[in-house]
């Protein structure tokens, strides 16, 4: 058995109702994912387009695949036929490309705007000012009405990789404030997901209002 079933059941009980657990399965085998699937889990997250495509072909069709990595516009077409939620949208241009590819596949694609709140410069995402500006533009110019095949469902962000829990708490608290502000501006009922929290910090994220967490190593073990 490769999945930590005890940890899975404990985390599920900690999350309770209304919080989605995305099992981060990047670099994990088909059998690992199938094992968790057989326990009833359906939401899985992948970081790499080619790896996700290969897994999607070999695993059950009712899996909800989340793309949680940095997505280049020229790769959207490969995910458009099946992906459930794209977590890392950091520009209006990417939203436009997602809309184009979704239209070609006759479906609506769900997305999250990625926000950069961490201290590391390597992480992608909009800063707070960019988010509010984009939210105001989406509302003022009715840009979401023009993107008929895209739904902007909320925000995603990652805290700094640190053992300083006070810093992590501060970053998640700020992200929750941005989420509340954007919700007020965008004014769409579908804007209701705040995806923050991973294996090392999901409990802090939950205290700050997260309703979607992305957990890998606690479920599958550390990656090579």
N, C-alpha and C positions, 0 to 999 in steps of 0.2 A: 504494500500500500504506500503510495507516494504522497497522497494528499493528507494533510494533518486534519483529520476529521474532527478531533476534539477542539482544535482551534477554530475551525469553521463553524461548528455549532455554538461555541462561546461567542464568537464575533456576531453571529446572526442574532443571538439573544441580546447582546449589547446594543445592537443597532435598533432593534424593535421595528414597529410598523412605520412606514413612510420614508425609510432610508434605504436606498439601493446600494447593494454591495456589488462592485465591479471586480471580478477576480482577474488580476493582471497575470496573463498567461504567456507573456513574451518569453521566448527561448525555452518554453516548456513543451513537452511532447504531446502528441495526440492522445496517448493513453492517459496522461495526467489530466488533461482537460476532460476527456470522456469520463474519468472517475468522478470528477466533481459534478459533471453533468448528470451522472447516474444518481447522485444524491439529490437531484432536483434543481441544481443551479443553472441559470440560463444567461446571465450577463457576464461576458468576458471581454477583457481589454487587451489590445495589442498595440505595439509601438511602430512596427515596420510593415509597410504595405505588402511587400512580396510574401513575407511570412504569413500575414493575415490571409492573403488570397489562397495560399496553399492549404492552410488549416480549414478555411471555410469550405473548400471543396471536399474535405475528408470527414467533416463532422456534421452532426444533425442540423437540419435546416431551420429549426426553431430557436437556435442560439441567437441571442442579441449581441452582435459584435460592436464593441466600442473602439473607435480609433483614438488613442490617447497620446500619440506621438506628434511631432511637428510634421505638418502635411504641406507638401509642395503642390502648387496648382497643377502641375503636369501629371500628378499622380491621382488626382481626384477621380478621373474617369474609371480607374480600376476598382474603386470602392463604391462608386455610385449604384451599382446594381443591388447591393445587399447590406451595406453598413447601417447599423441602427442609430448610432450617435457619434458625431465627430466632435471631440472635446477641444481641439486646439486651434480655433479660428482666431487669427490675430490681425485681420485686415478686411476691409470691405471688398477688396479685389478677390480675396479667397471666397467670400460669400457669393460673389457673382459667378465664379467658376463652379462652385458647388451647385448653384441654381441651374446653370447651363447643363451640367451633367445629369442632374436629377430630372430635368425636363426630358432629356433624351431617353431616360429610363422610365418615364411616366410614373414618377413617385415623388413623395415629399421627403426631403432629407433633414433630419434633426441635427442641430449644431449647438455648441456652447462657445462663448467668447472667452479666450484665454487671457487671464490677467497676470501680470508680472508683479508680485509683491515680495519676492525673495531678495536676499542680498547678492546672490550669485548673478553675475552678468551674463552667464551662458544660457539662462532660461529665457524662453520666448514669451511673448505676450504683450498686451497693451498695458500702459501705465494708467493710473487713475484718471488723469486729465484726458488722455486719449479715449478711454472708455466713455466718459461722460459726454465728450464731444461727439463720439460716434452714436451714442444713444440718442442724443438730441437731434442729430441729423436723420437717424432712422425714423424718428417720430415726426419731426418738422416737415421733412420732404417726402414722408410716406414711402420711404425706400423699401420697407418690408412688403408693401403692397406690390412693388415691382418685382420682388423676388418670390414669385408665386410657388416655387417648388422648394423653398427653404423655410424652416421654422427655427428661429433663435430661441432656445429653450432656457438659457440662463448663462451662468459663468462657471469657469474652472480656473483653479490656481494651485500652485505648489508653494509651500513654505520653504524657508532656508534649510539646508542640510546641516543641522546643528543640534547639540544636546541642550541648548538654552531654551527651555520650555517657555520662558517669559517672552522671548523674541518670537517664537512660533505662535504663541497666543496673540501677540500684537499683530502679526501679519494676517492671521486668520480673522481677527476682529475687524481689521481694516477691509479685508475682502468682503466680509458680511456687510459692512457699511456701504461699500460700492455696489453690492448686489441690491440692497434696499433702495439706494438712490436710482440705480438703473431701472429697477422695477417700477418706480414712480414715474420715470420719464417715458419708458417704452409703453407701459399701460396695456399689456397683452397678457391674458390669463395663462398662456402657454409658457411665459417667462417665469419659471418656477423651480429651476434646478440650480443648486449651489454645490458644485462638485469640488470638494477639497478634503484632504486627509488621506494618508497612505499608511503603510504598516507601522511606521515609527511614530506617527503623530495623529492618527485618526481620532483618538479619544479627545484631544484638544480641539480638533475640527468639529466634532459633534457638539461640544459645549458652545461653539460659536455659530451653530446653526446649519452645519453641513447636512444635506440630505442625500448625498451620494459620495461614497468613499471608494478609493481604488487600492486594493490590497493584494499583494502578490506573495512576498516571502513568508508571511505568517501562514499562508495556506499551502504553498508549494515548496517551501524551503528556499534557501539562498540560491541565486543563480551563479553559474560558473563565470 
